[in-house]
């Protein structure tokens, strides 16, 4: 086991080295500048799209509603990474890692917007008359046939992540461990229940998965966030100190963590790498997974779907991960014990909430969040397989293998599982971000055209449409001749 851990740690350090971090941060920063801080300036518009029916949606192609795709995206995002993953990140990278999770989220919002826009623009219909899209399709159809090898590389990495990374092992392991500690349900029994439920839901495909996500995700997200806010209010005296620790450790050349259980020295690079890697794990911005389900949305606009998709980053990382991290840091347990993962987060919430409410909140949260993540990643892996094989006939064998991985997961060790998940995540990121950067003119052009048209419609109502109409017409002409959108 020690040899395996050493090998995985080495690989993780390499794939999450400076080049990957620079690519992630650089891509988000580039689009933040070019799109004029869209993730902040247009955030109210993005939130409004959640509750507003799209005009002309009836003529829009797609398999499920835009809101259902958002819930499915969040179902895959807001899994154990937002609860157990935060605790793991804090133990590895210290309080400062939470700051870098915030940075990855702020920049990741515009990255997720960009990839979701491309997913809708370049989606196709498969042999079962279902929508197929995602990085593999915008690489092939946007960048050109000569880049098919890059699309296939992404699909291979996506299947590996679904089967051996985010989709299966970390989620099941977290569920079984949590219910065993809280409800005394044997790990074997919990594993069997999860396996059976996964099989029942995934057989129905994306429509079945999205229906479950639409019900579970909003209820559980609000419940968990509400419980976390109550915990912080009860422990409010320690919250300022928690914020101080986050910002102090985020930029320290070296920081020290640990108490009676042992002292560890954490370098700045470890803090940043851990925070960004775990941030990507929680919100999947830049990973390329969310665009796969965004492509299934019943929508006429890639920009609108992009705005909708980027709100998931705000909920999963900026809200959920923040409150989780603050509860853990303010509890003081990081410096006084060697607890990790679900054990640490459960103890922290139990300390801050009376009558063992925290223990049950975490257990139930992990159960539902992790289960919906399992469902979402089943679909991601399925779509990658369809792209690789060019047919849907291998979906059933894939689902059997996926379910078998679910059944095996409870018996695996947690540490190598998280390392493996980090590695497969990084391998998906590289081809996806290469495509987003290559298609930057498409993203910028489509965005300008959409908002210019919106301004024109708004000004028509006010009788001030002439100047805006000229700008929109010019953009349309560029669109038609490929001026804005040509791939350099």
C-alpha positions in Angstrom: 0.0 0.0 0.0 2.8 2.4 0.8 4.3 1.9 -2.7 0.9 2.6 -4.3 0.4 5.7 -2.1 3.9 7.0 -3.0 3.3 6.4 -6.7 -0.2 8.1 -6.7 1.2 11.0 -4.7 4.0 11.5 -7.2 1.6 11.4 -10.1 -0.8 13.8 -8.4 2.0 16.3 -7.7 3.0 16.1 -11.4 -0.5 16.5 -13.0 -1.4 19.2 -10.6 1.9 21.0 -11.0 2.4 24.6 -12.1 1.4 24.0 -15.8 -2.1 22.7 -14.9 -2.6 25.4 -12.2 -1.6 28.1 -14.7 -3.9 26.7 -17.3 -6.8 26.7 -15.0 -6.3 30.1 -13.4 -5.1 31.6 -16.7 -8.2 30.5 -18.6 -10.6 31.8 -16.0 -8.7 35.1 -15.8 -8.5 35.5 -19.6 -12.3 35.1 -20.0 -13.0 37.2 -16.9 -11.1 40.1 -18.6 -12.4 39.5 -22.2 -16.0 39.1 -21.0 -15.7 42.1 -18.7 -16.3 40.2 -15.4 -19.4 38.4 -16.7 -19.6 36.1 -13.7 -20.2 39.1 -11.5 -21.8 41.7 -13.9 -24.3 39.2 -15.2 -24.8 37.1 -12.1 -28.2 38.6 -11.3 -29.3 37.7 -14.9 -28.0 34.2 -14.4 -30.0 33.8 -11.2 -33.1 35.2 -12.9 -32.8 32.5 -15.6 -33.3 29.8 -13.0 -36.8 31.0 -12.3 -37.7 32.4 -15.7 -39.0 30.4 -18.6 -37.1 30.9 -21.8 -39.0 32.5 -24.6 -39.3 30.2 -27.5 -38.2 27.1 -25.5 -40.9 25.1 -27.1 -38.9 25.1 -30.4 -35.7 24.4 -28.6 -34.1 21.0 -29.0 -33.1 18.9 -26.1 -33.9 16.0 -23.8 -34.6 17.7 -20.4 -35.5 21.1 -19.2 -32.7 23.7 -18.6 -33.5 23.7 -14.9 -33.2 19.9 -14.8 -29.8 20.1 -16.4 -28.8 22.6 -13.7 -30.0 20.2 -10.9 -28.2 17.3 -12.6 -25.0 19.4 -12.9 -25.3 20.3 -9.2 -26.1 16.7 -8.4 -22.7 15.7 -9.8 -20.9 18.7 -8.4 -22.3 18.9 -4.8 -21.2 15.5 -3.7 -18.7 14.4 -1.1 -16.3 17.0 -2.4 -18.4 19.8 -0.9 -18.4 18.1 2.5 -15.8 15.4 3.0 -13.5 16.8 0.3 -13.3 20.2 2.1 -12.3 18.4 5.3 -9.6 16.5 3.4 -8.3 19.6 1.7 -8.1 21.5 5.1 -6.1 18.6 6.6 -3.7 18.5 3.6 -3.5 22.2 2.8 -4.6 24.0 6.0 -7.1 26.8 6.3 -5.5 28.7 3.4 -6.7 26.1 1.0 -10.2 27.4 1.4 -9.1 30.8 0.0 -7.8 29.1 -3.1 -11.0 27.2 -3.5 -12.8 30.6 -3.6 -10.4 31.8 -6.3 -10.9 28.7 -8.4 -14.7 29.2 -8.0 -14.8 32.9 -9.0 -12.7 32.2 -12.1 -14.3 28.9 -12.6 -17.7 30.5 -13.0 -16.8 32.1 -16.3 -15.0 28.9 -17.4 -18.2 26.8 -16.7 -20.2 29.5 -18.6 -17.8 29.1 -21.6 -17.8 25.3 -21.7 -21.6 25.1 -21.4 -22.1 27.6 -24.2 -19.9 25.5 -26.5 -21.7 22.3 -25.5 -25.1 23.7 -26.7 -23.6 25.2 -29.8 -21.9 22.1 -31.0 -24.2 19.3 -29.8 -25.5 16.6 -32.1 -28.3 14.0 -32.0 -27.3 10.3 -31.5 -28.8 7.2 -33.0 -31.4 7.1 -30.2 -32.5 10.6 -31.0 -30.9 11.9 -27.8 -28.7 15.0 -27.5 -25.0 14.3 -27.3 -22.5 17.0 -26.5 -19.6 18.1 -24.4 -15.9 18.7 -24.9 -15.5 15.8 -27.3 -18.0 17.3 -29.7 -16.9 20.9 -29.5 -13.3 19.8 -30.0 -14.3 17.8 -33.1 -16.9 20.1 -34.6 -15.4 23.4 -33.4 -11.7 22.8 -33.7 -11.9 20.5 -36.7 -11.4 16.8 -37.6 -7.7 17.0 -37.2 -8.2 17.3 -33.4 -10.3 14.1 -33.0 -7.4 12.6 -31.1 -7.8 15.2 -28.5 -11.6 14.6 -28.3 -10.9 10.9 -27.8 -8.3 11.5 -25.2 -10.9 13.6 -23.2 -13.4 10.8 -23.6 -11.0 8.1 -22.3 -10.1 10.3 -19.3 -13.8 11.0 -18.7 -14.7 7.3 -18.6 -11.8 6.7 -16.2 -13.0 9.5 -13.9 -16.6 8.2 -14.0 -15.5 4.6 -13.2 -12.5 5.1 -10.9 -12.6 8.7 -9.8 -15.4 11.2 -9.0 -18.2 9.0 -10.0 -17.9 5.9 -7.9 -15.2 5.2 -5.2 -15.1 8.5 -3.2 -18.9 8.8 -3.2 -19.7 5.3 -2.1 -16.9 5.1 0.4 -18.1 8.3 2.0 -21.7 7.1 2.2 -20.9 3.8 3.7 -18.5 5.2 6.3 -20.9 7.9 7.3 -24.0 5.7 7.7 -21.9 3.1 9.6 -20.7 5.7 12.1 -24.1 7.5 12.5 -26.7 4.8 12.1 -24.7 1.7 12.7 -25.6 0.3 9.4 -23.0 -2.3 8.3 -20.8 -1.2 5.4 -21.8 -4.3 3.4 -25.5 -3.6 3.8 -25.1 0.1 2.9 -23.1 -0.9 -0.2 -25.8 -3.3 -1.4 -28.5 -0.6 -1.0 -26.5 2.0 -2.9 -25.7 -0.5 -5.7 -29.4 -1.5 -6.1 -30.7 2.1 -6.1 -28.0 3.2 -8.6 -29.1 0.3 -10.9 -32.8 1.2 -10.6 -32.3 5.0 -11.4 -29.6 4.8 -14.1 -31.5 2.3 -16.2 -33.9 5.2 -17.0 -31.1 7.3 -18.5 -30.8 11.1 -18.3 -34.6 11.7 -17.9 -34.7 9.4 -14.9 -31.5 10.9 -13.4 -32.7 14.5 -13.9 -36.1 13.8 -12.2 -34.3 12.5 -9.1 -31.9 15.4 -9.2 -34.7 18.0 -9.5 -36.3 16.7 -6.3 -33.3 15.9 -4.1 -30.8 18.6 -4.9 -32.8 21.8 -4.0 -34.2 20.3 -0.8 -30.8 18.9 0.4 -28.8 22.0 -0.6 -31.2 24.3 1.3 -31.3 21.9 4.3 -27.5 21.6 4.5 -26.8 25.3 4.0 -29.5 26.2 6.6 -28.0 23.8 9.2 -24.5 25.1 8.5 -25.6 28.8 9.0 -27.1 27.8 12.3 -23.9 26.1 13.4 -21.9 29.2 12.5 -24.3 31.5 14.4 -24.1 29.3 17.5 -20.3 29.3 17.2 -20.1 32.9 16.0 -17.4 33.9 18.4 -14.9 31.7 16.6 -15.8 32.8 13.1 -13.6 35.9 12.8 -10.6 33.8 13.9 -11.5 31.3 11.2 -11.4 34.0 8.5 -8.1 35.3 9.9 -6.6 31.8 9.6 -7.8 31.4 6.1 -6.3 34.6 4.8 -3.1 34.3 6.9 -2.3 30.7 5.7 -3.3 31.4 2.1 -0.2 33.4 1.4 2.2 32.2 4.0 5.5 30.7 2.7 5.1 28.0 5.2 2.3 27.3 7.8 2.0 24.9 10.6 -1.0 22.7 11.3 -1.5 20.2 14.1 -1.6 19.9 17.8 -1.3 17.0 20.1 -1.7 14.6 17.3 1.4 15.9 15.5 2.6 19.0 13.8 2.9 19.4 10.0 4.5 22.1 7.9 2.6 23.1 4.8 4.2 25.0 2.0 2.5 27.7 -0.1 2.5 25.5 -3.2 0.8 22.7 -1.3 -1.9 25.1 0.0 -2.6 26.6 -3.5 -2.5 23.2 -5.3 -4.8 21.6 -2.7 -7.3 24.4 -2.8 -7.5 24.7 -6.5 -7.6 20.9 -7.1 -10.3 20.5 -4.5 -12.2 23.5 -5.8 -12.3 21.9 -9.3 -13.4 18.6 -7.7 -16.4 20.4 -6.0 -17.6 22.6 -8.9 -16.1 20.8 -11.9 -15.4 24.1 -13.7 -13.0 23.4 -16.5 -13.3 19.7 -16.0 -15.5 19.3 -19.0 -18.1 17.1 -17.3 -20.9 19.6 -16.8 -21.1 20.5 -20.5 -22.1 16.9 -21.2 -25.4 17.3 -19.4 -25.7 21.0 -20.4 -25.9 19.8 -24.0 -29.1 17.9 -23.2 -31.0 21.0 -22.2 -34.1 22.1 -24.0 -32.9 25.5 -25.0 -32.3 27.7 -28.0 -29.4 29.6 -26.5 -25.9 28.4 -25.5 -25.3 31.7 -23.7 -28.4 31.3 -21.6 -27.5 27.8 -20.7 -24.0 29.0 -19.9 -25.4 31.6 -17.5 -27.6 29.0 -15.9 -24.7 26.5 -15.5 -22.3 29.0 -13.9 -24.7 29.5 -10.9 -23.9 25.9 -9.9 -20.3 26.9 -9.1 -21.5 29.6 -6.8 -23.8 27.2 -4.9 -21.4 24.3 -4.7 -18.1 26.1 -3.8 -18.7 29.6 -2.8 -21.7 28.7 -0.6 -21.6 25.0 0.4 -17.8 24.6 0.6 -17.4 27.9 2.4 -19.8 27.1 5.2 -18.4 23.6 5.6 -14.9 24.9 5.8 -15.8 27.7 8.3 -17.6 25.2 10.6 -14.6 22.9 10.5 -12.0 25.7 11.1 -14.0 27.5 13.8 -14.5 24.2 15.7 -10.8 24.1 16.5 -10.6 20.3 15.8 -8.0 20.7 13.0 -5.4 21.6 15.6 -6.2 19.1 18.2 -6.8 15.8 16.5 -5.8 13.6 13.7 -9.3 13.1 12.4 -9.8 13.2 8.6 -12.6 13.2 6.0 -16.1 12.5 7.2 -14.9 11.9 10.7 -13.5 15.4 11.0 -16.5 17.2 9.4 -19.0 15.1 11.5 -17.2 15.9 14.8 -17.0 19.7 13.8 -20.7 19.9 13.1 -21.6 17.9 16.2 -19.6 20.3 18.3 -21.3 23.3 16.9 -24.9 22.0 16.8 -26.7 20.6 19.9 -28.2 17.2 20.5 -26.0 15.4 17.9 -27.9 17.2 15.1 -24.7 17.8 13.3 -23.9 14.1 13.1 -27.3 13.5 11.4 -27.1 16.5 9.2 -23.7 15.4 7.8 -24.8 11.8 7.4 -28.0 12.6 5.5 -26.2 15.3 3.5 -23.4 12.9 2.4 -26.0 10.2 1.6 -28.0 12.3 -0.8 -25.3 14.4 -2.2 -23.0 11.5 -2.9 -25.8 9.4 -4.4 -26.8 12.1 -6.8 -23.2 12.5 -7.8 -23.0 8.8 -8.6 -26.0 9.2 -10.9 -24.6 12.3 -12.7 -21.3 10.7 -13.3 -22.9 7.6 -14.7 -24.4 9.7 -17.5 -21.1 11.5 -18.1 -19.2 8.2 -18.5 -22.0 6.9 -20.7 -21.7 9.9 -23.1 -18.0 9.5 -23.3 -18.4 5.9 -24.2 -20.9 6.7 -26.9 -18.5 9.1 -28.5 -15.6 6.7 -28.4 -17.5 3.8 -29.9 -19.8 5.7 -32.2 -22.8 3.6 -31.1 -25.2 3.3 -28.1 -25.1 -0.5 -28.0 -22.3 -0.5 -25.4 -24.3 1.5 -22.9 -25.8 -1.5 -21.1 -22.4 -3.3 -20.6 -21.0 0.0 -19.4 -23.7 0.4 -16.8 -23.1 -3.1 -15.5 -19.4 -2.3 -15.0 -20.3 1.0 -13.4 -22.7 -0.8 -11.0 -19.9 -3.4 -10.2 -17.6 -0.5 -9.3 -20.2 0.8 -7.0 -20.4 -2.6 -5.3 -16.6 -2.8 -4.9 -16.1 0.8 -3.6 -17.0 0.3 0.1 -14.1 -2.1 0.6 -11.4 0.3 -0.7 -9.2 2.6 1.4 -10.0 6.4 1.4 -6.6 8.0 0.9 -5.7 6.4 -2.5 -9.3 7.0 -3.7 -9.0 10.8 -3.3 -5.5 10.8 -4.9 -6.9 8.8 -7.9 -9.8 11.2 -8.2 -7.5 14.2 -8.3 -5.4 12.6 -11.0 -8.2 11.6 -13.3 -9.7 15.1 -12.8 -6.5 16.8 -14.0 -6.3 14.5 -17.1 -9.8 15.6 -18.1 -9.0 19.3 -17.6 -6.1 19.6 -20.0 -7.9 18.7 -23.3 -11.0 20.6 -22.3 -9.2 23.8 -21.5 -7.2 23.6 -24.7 -10.5 23.5 -26.6 -12.0 26.4 -24.7 -8.9 28.5 -25.4 -8.9 27.5 -29.1 -12.6 28.4 -29.4 -12.3 31.7 -27.4 -13.5 33.8 -30.4 -16.7 31.7 -30.6 -17.4 32.2 -26.9 -16.7 36.0 -27.0 -18.6 36.5 -30.2 -21.7 34.5 -29.1 -21.7 36.4 -25.8 -21.5 39.8 -27.5 -24.2 38.8 -30.0 -26.6 37.5 -27.3 -26.4 40.6 -25.1 -26.4 43.0 -28.0 -29.7 41.4 -29.1 -31.0 41.6 -25.5 -30.2 45.3 -25.4 -31.8 45.8 -28.8 -35.1 44.2 -27.6 -35.0 46.2 -24.4 -34.4 49.5 -26.2 -37.1 48.8 -28.8 -39.6 48.9 -25.9 -38.2 52.3 -25.0 -37.9 53.6 -28.5 -34.1 53.8 -28.5 -33.1 51.0 -30.8 -31.2 52.5 -33.7 -27.7 52.5 -32.3 -28.0 49.1 -30.7 -29.6 47.6 -33.8 -26.5 48.7 -35.9 -24.2 47.0 -33.4 -26.2 43.8 -33.4 -26.4 43.8 -37.3 -22.6 44.2 -37.4 -22.1 41.3 -35.0 -24.5 39.1 -37.1 -22.5 39.9 -40.2 -19.3 38.9 -38.5 -21.0 35.7 -37.3 -22.1 34.8 -40.8 -18.7 35.3 -42.4 -16.9 33.7 -39.5 -14.9 36.9 -38.6 -15.4 36.6 -34.9 -15.6 32.9 -34.7 -12.8 31.7 -36.9 -10.3 29.4 -35.2 -6.8 30.8 -35.4 
